[in-house]
């Protein structure tokens, strides 16, 4: 996948994509400096996966079930204090 949806704005990497018919800019929180592009790409993939999952969650699941599933998926990304 090309890095076309990874942009630099105000010295930070942002993920740019279309969601619900609008262009969305989501910050990765990673500074745009040498050596950080791979981290930004990994974060981009996490962000896009999260929004894809939101878009797909139209099957009538209960919010609690969805949040439990999301929390398990994000276990490696979130701080232990989140649990």
Secondary structure as the mmCIF struct_conf table of DSSP 4:
data_model
#
loop_
_struct_conf.conf_type_id
_struct_conf.id
_struct_conf.beg_label_comp_id
_struct_conf.beg_label_asym_id
_struct_conf.beg_label_seq_id
_struct_conf.end_label_comp_id
_struct_conf.end_label_asym_id
_struct_conf.end_label_seq_id
HELX_RH_3T_P HELX_RH_3T_P1 UNK A 3 UNK A 5
STRN STRN1 UNK A 6 UNK A 9
TURN_TY1_P TURN_TY1_P1 UNK A 10 UNK A 11
STRN STRN2 UNK A 12 UNK A 19
TURN_TY1_P TURN_TY1_P2 UNK A 20 UNK A 21
STRN STRN3 UNK A 22 UNK A 31
BEND BEND1 UNK A 33 UNK A 33
TURN_TY1_P TURN_TY1_P3 UNK A 34 UNK A 35
HELX_RH_AL_P HELX_RH_AL_P1 UNK A 37 UNK A 56
BEND BEND2 UNK A 59 UNK A 59
HELX_RH_AL_P HELX_RH_AL_P2 UNK A 63 UNK A 73
TURN_TY1_P TURN_TY1_P4 UNK A 74 UNK A 77
BEND BEND3 UNK A 78 UNK A 78
HELX_RH_3T_P HELX_RH_3T_P2 UNK A 80 UNK A 82
#
